[in-house]
Amino acid sequence: MNTLSVNHLLGIKYLNQKDIQLIFETADHFKEVINRPIKKVPSLRDITIANLFFENSTRTKLSFELAEKRLSADVINFSSAQSSVKKGETLIDTVNNILSMKVDMVVMRHPNPGAGVFLSKHVKASIINAGDGAHEHPTQALLDSYSIREKLGEVGGKKVVIVGDILHSRVALSNIFALQLQGAEVMVCGPKTLIPKYIDKLGVKVETNLKKALQWCDVANMLRVQNERMDISYFPSTREYTQQFGVTKDLLDSLDKKITIMHPGPINRGVEITSDVADSKQAIILDQVQNGVAVRMAVIYLLASKIKQ
């Protein structure tokens, strides 16, 4: 059987092209499973997975939980809002307590970049990074690429623009790594204040004119403005942001081709994207959600098969 080259999923930058291919082929199989009347497989009956979310998350947490249950794993949910972390317990203590319950795998979201890497060095469990600060969010990038592959046949050679708050986005960074690894061209577009200084070192194009960016691309991945990560104002007003960087139906119709619209969610309707775009045939936002479960099942399954070896 083919196996991943890594024991943890800490970030896309640790994966190679074969890993991504293997994850996608496995996800194809699980996608077929989730569309059956009985949506469960007994693959991971002897595996226990702890979901540790030190930051609020609805969609990612639900998606992982559903993926784990579809694989018949035992699941422990831990949310730091109600936990001893509030009482000053350290990350290592929290995890060691959970591991003493004989947990095989930890899915973790944490506000600090590198938290997953730190953890992988200190605990004997397979770690999946469900987002670490503004650093990486590997499963989101995988499901985004998987959705492009499903819609357009392949990712290689495609032109993808990521629009919006690039500076605070872990989705943007993971997507850039994943898309480039598969041979896509990547552009970022947004207000200058929300584009990181180092971005050109990653080999991506930068465009501040939204219409030009959309005219260039095959796929536009719209990010929301992450107000919760901003301690200062990066643009004059939401209204002005929307006028310059919001995608409307009129704007899409003015292009001389049909492009595919994506969004990692949650959507700020009327800010980065209007409702009639989000709900249009050009948008694959709900496909991304469905694919998220299949891709996360694939990642969990492939990492678990390494634990069993």
C-alpha positions in Angstrom: 0.0 0.0 0.0 1.2 3.5 -0.7 1.9 5.6 2.4 2.4 9.3 3.1 6.0 10.5 3.5 5.1 12.2 6.8 3.7 10.9 10.2 1.9 14.2 10.9 0.0 16.8 8.8 1.6 19.9 10.2 1.6 22.0 7.0 1.6 21.7 3.3 5.3 22.7 3.2 6.2 19.3 4.6 4.3 17.3 1.9 5.4 16.3 -1.6 3.5 15.9 -4.8 3.0 12.2 -4.3 1.5 12.8 -0.9 -1.1 15.1 -2.3 -1.9 12.7 -5.1 -2.3 9.9 -2.6 -4.6 12.0 -0.4 -6.8 12.9 -3.4 -7.1 9.3 -4.7 -8.0 8.2 -1.2 -10.5 11.1 -0.9 -12.1 9.9 -4.2 -12.8 6.6 -2.6 -14.3 8.2 0.6 -16.4 10.6 -1.5 -18.1 7.6 -2.9 -18.6 6.2 0.6 -20.3 9.4 1.9 -22.7 9.3 -1.0 -23.9 5.8 -0.1 -27.0 5.1 2.1 -24.8 3.8 4.8 -22.1 6.4 5.1 -19.7 4.7 7.6 -16.7 2.4 7.1 -15.2 0.4 10.0 -11.6 1.3 9.0 -10.6 3.1 12.3 -12.6 1.2 14.9 -9.5 0.8 17.1 -8.2 4.4 16.8 -9.0 7.2 19.3 -8.8 10.8 18.1 -8.8 13.9 20.2 -10.0 17.2 18.7 -8.3 20.1 20.5 -9.6 23.5 19.6 -8.0 26.3 21.4 -9.7 28.7 19.1 -13.4 28.9 18.1 -14.3 27.0 15.0 -17.5 25.7 13.8 -17.0 24.4 10.3 -13.6 22.9 10.6 -14.4 21.2 13.9 -17.7 19.7 12.5 -16.0 18.6 9.4 -13.2 16.8 11.3 -15.7 15.3 13.7 -17.9 14.0 10.9 -14.9 12.6 9.0 -13.7 10.7 12.2 -17.2 9.3 12.9 -17.6 8.2 9.3 -14.3 6.2 9.8 -15.7 4.7 13.0 -13.0 6.2 15.2 -13.6 7.0 18.9 -13.7 10.8 19.3 -12.9 13.0 22.2 -13.8 16.7 21.8 -12.0 19.3 23.8 -12.7 23.0 23.6 -10.3 25.3 25.5 -13.1 27.8 26.2 -14.4 25.4 28.9 -11.1 23.9 30.0 -8.3 24.1 32.4 -6.3 26.1 29.9 -8.3 29.0 31.3 -6.9 28.1 34.7 -3.3 28.3 33.4 -2.6 24.8 32.3 0.1 24.5 29.6 -0.4 23.0 26.2 1.9 20.1 27.0 0.0 19.4 30.3 -3.3 19.4 28.5 -2.1 17.1 25.8 -0.3 14.7 28.1 -3.5 14.4 30.2 -5.4 13.6 27.0 -2.7 11.2 25.8 -2.7 9.3 29.2 -6.2 8.4 28.1 -4.4 6.5 25.2 -5.2 8.8 22.3 -3.7 7.9 18.9 -4.2 11.1 17.0 -4.7 14.8 17.9 -6.4 17.3 15.6 -5.5 20.7 16.9 -6.3 24.3 16.2 -4.2 26.8 18.1 -3.7 30.6 18.0 0.1 30.3 18.0 1.9 29.6 14.8 4.0 26.4 15.1 1.9 24.9 17.9 1.5 21.7 16.0 5.2 21.3 15.3 6.0 21.9 18.9 3.5 19.3 20.0 4.7 16.7 17.5 8.1 16.8 19.1 6.8 16.2 22.6 3.9 13.7 22.4 3.6 10.2 21.0 0.5 10.8 18.8 0.0 11.7 15.2 -0.8 15.4 14.9 -3.1 17.1 12.4 -2.8 20.9 12.2 -6.4 22.3 11.9 -5.0 25.8 11.8 -2.1 27.5 13.7 -2.5 31.2 14.0 -1.9 33.0 10.7 0.5 30.3 9.6 -1.0 27.2 7.9 -4.3 25.4 7.6 -3.3 22.4 5.5 -6.6 20.5 5.2 -8.4 23.6 3.9 -5.7 24.0 1.2 -6.1 20.3 0.3 -9.8 20.4 0.0 -9.6 23.6 -2.0 -7.2 22.0 -4.5 -9.3 18.8 -4.5 -12.4 20.9 -5.4 -10.5 22.6 -8.3 -9.4 19.2 -9.5 -13.0 18.0 -9.4 -14.3 21.0 -11.2 -11.5 21.6 -13.8 -10.0 18.2 -14.2 -6.6 19.0 -12.8 -4.8 21.7 -10.8 -1.6 21.8 -12.8 -1.4 24.7 -15.3 -4.4 26.5 -13.8 -4.3 30.1 -12.8 -5.7 30.8 -9.3 -6.0 34.1 -7.7 -6.5 34.4 -3.9 -8.3 37.6 -3.1 -8.6 39.5 0.2 -6.8 39.5 3.6 -3.6 37.6 2.6 -1.7 39.0 5.6 -3.7 37.3 8.3 -4.7 34.2 6.4 -3.4 30.7 7.1 -5.6 29.6 4.2 -3.7 31.8 1.8 -0.3 30.5 2.8 -1.3 26.8 2.7 -3.1 27.3 -0.6 0.0 29.0 -2.2 2.2 26.0 -1.1 -0.4 23.4 -2.3 -1.2 25.0 -5.6 2.5 25.6 -6.5 3.4 22.0 -5.6 0.8 20.8 -8.1 2.0 23.2 -10.9 -0.6 25.9 -10.7 0.2 29.6 -11.2 -0.8 31.7 -8.2 -1.6 35.4 -7.8 -2.7 37.3 -4.7 -5.0 40.4 -4.9 -6.0 42.8 -2.1 -5.3 46.1 -0.6 -1.5 46.7 -0.3 -1.8 46.9 3.5 -3.2 43.3 3.5 -0.5 41.8 1.3 2.6 40.6 3.3 6.0 42.2 2.4 7.6 38.8 1.8 5.0 37.5 -0.6 7.2 37.9 -3.8 9.7 35.5 -2.3 7.0 32.8 -2.6 6.9 33.2 -6.4 3.4 34.5 -6.6 2.1 37.4 -8.7 0.7 40.4 -7.0 -2.2 42.5 -8.4 -4.1 45.3 -6.6 -6.8 45.7 -9.4 -9.5 43.1 -8.8 -10.9 43.1 -12.4 -7.4 42.5 -13.9 -6.9 39.7 -11.4 -10.2 38.0 -12.3 -9.6 38.5 -16.0 -6.3 36.6 -15.6 -7.5 33.7 -13.5 -9.4 30.4 -14.0 -10.3 30.3 -10.3 -10.8 33.0 -7.7 -10.6 32.0 -4.0 -12.2 34.8 -2.0 -11.1 35.2 1.6 -12.9 37.1 4.3 -11.4 40.0 6.1 -10.3 38.7 9.4 -11.3 41.5 11.7 -10.6 39.4 14.8 -6.9 39.3 13.9 -6.5 43.0 13.3 -5.3 45.3 16.0 -5.2 48.3 13.7 -7.2 49.5 10.7 -5.8 48.2 7.4 -8.3 50.0 5.1 -10.6 53.0 5.5 -14.0 51.2 5.7 -15.7 48.0 4.9 -17.7 49.9 2.3 -14.6 51.0 0.6 -13.1 47.5 0.8 -16.2 46.1 -0.8 -16.2 48.6 -3.6 -12.6 47.8 -4.5 -12.3 44.0 -3.7 -15.9 42.7 -3.5 -17.0 40.3 -6.3 -20.5 41.1 -7.7 -22.5 39.4 -10.4 -22.1 42.4 -12.6 -18.3 42.2 -12.3 -18.3 38.5 -13.1 -20.6 39.1 -16.1 -18.3 41.8 -17.4 -15.4 39.3 -17.8 -15.0 37.6 -21.2 -14.9 34.1 -19.7 -16.5 32.1 -16.9 -14.4 31.7 -13.8 -14.9 29.5 -10.8 -15.5 31.1 -7.5 -14.4 29.6 -4.2 -14.6 30.6 -0.5 -13.2 28.8 2.5 -16.0 30.2 4.7 -17.5 31.7 6.8 -18.7 34.1 4.1 -19.3 37.8 4.9 -22.1 38.2 2.4 -22.1 41.6 0.8 -18.5 42.3 1.8 -16.0 40.1 -0.2 -18.7 38.4 -2.2 -22.4 39.2 -2.9 -25.2 36.6 -2.2 -26.0 36.2 -5.9 -22.4 35.3 -6.6 -22.1 32.9 -3.6 -25.3 31.1 -4.7 -24.5 31.1 -8.4 -23.5 28.2 -10.6 -20.0 29.6 -10.9 -19.5 29.1 -7.1 -18.3 25.8 -5.8 -18.5 26.8 -2.1 -20.9 24.0 -1.0 -18.8 21.4 -3.0 -15.8 22.6 -0.9 -17.7 21.8 2.3 -18.7 18.3 1.1 -15.2 17.7 -0.2 -13.8 18.8 3.2 -15.2 15.7 4.8 -13.8 13.3 2.2 -10.3 15.0 2.2 -10.2 14.9 6.0 -11.3 11.3 6.0 -8.4 10.6 3.6 -5.8 12.4 5.8 -7.0 10.7 9.0 -7.1 7.3 7.4 -3.6 7.6 5.8 -2.0 8.8 9.0 -3.8 6.2 11.1 -2.5 3.4 8.8 1.0 4.6 9.7 0.2 4.3 13.4 -1.0 0.7 12.9 2.2 -0.4 11.1 
